[in-house]
Amino acid sequence: MTTAGDVYENPVTGERAVVRVGTAETAGKLLVVDLTVRPGGAVIGEHYHPGVEERFTALAGRLSYRLAGRPGALEAGQEVLVPAGVPHEWWNAGADEAVVRIAVRPAARFEECIVNTFGLAQDGRVNARGMPNLLQLAVLAREFDDVMRFTSPPRWVQRLLFGVLAPVARLLGYRGSYPEYLTRGPSAVVPVEPLGRRTATFGGDTVLDTRPVPGR
């Protein structure tokens, strides 16, 4: 589990995450990271999260996104809430680095999924878009079906295809989750300031307000 100040990097997608509120501090209920994305950097594809909500708050640069098929953009101080089950993707279409604060609730299983995808990228086991090969994707998608689902190919195709491929992948040594990635730890640890004690409604509960304080 993560703690404030941990740094995780995906060298393929260009993402660098600095943990501001870790799952170790919230018993897995909340994760807040400041994510730096290089120009051209993007998530690994359009997806949605069953039972998981995300809030994106732009801190610097310009972030383009597609939410439920509708395009949009975030500039510093703007935010968007992604409800559970809503397809989305985002990317840095600008010429400069973009920094976005992402709050995820609940977070424990989501964090495990991200740590595994970052680990695969760090070990050179993904393509130029950050996607693993089909056998790896089959077991990864089935392992984390409760927190992340891709929108393409169609759901029925994924179930059929991954259902056939997953047993073969496991026989060949592929795993949906790798203990070595979960225990690898951050690439660095940096000092971070506490986010404060304001509260806000998120995921139907009152939680720490992770948005920047106006004027600061």
Secondary structure as UniProt FT lines:
FT   TURN            4..5
FT   STRAND          6..10
FT   TURN            11..14
FT   STRAND          15..21
FT   HELIX           23..26
FT   TURN            27..28
FT   STRAND          31..37
FT   TURN            39..40
FT   STRAND          47..48
FT   TURN            50..51
FT   STRAND          53..60
FT   STRAND          62..67
FT   TURN            68..69
FT   STRAND          70..75
FT   TURN            76..77
FT   STRAND          79..82
FT   TURN            84..85
FT   STRAND          88..91
FT   STRAND          98..105
FT   HELIX           108..122
FT   TURN            123..124
FT   TURN            128..129
FT   HELIX           134..143
FT   TURN            144..147
FT   STRAND          149..150
FT   HELIX           155..171
FT   TURN            172..173
FT   HELIX           179..182
FT   TURN            183..184
FT   STRAND          188..189
FT   STRAND          199..202
FT   TURN            203..204
FT   STRAND          205..208
FT   TURN            214..215
//
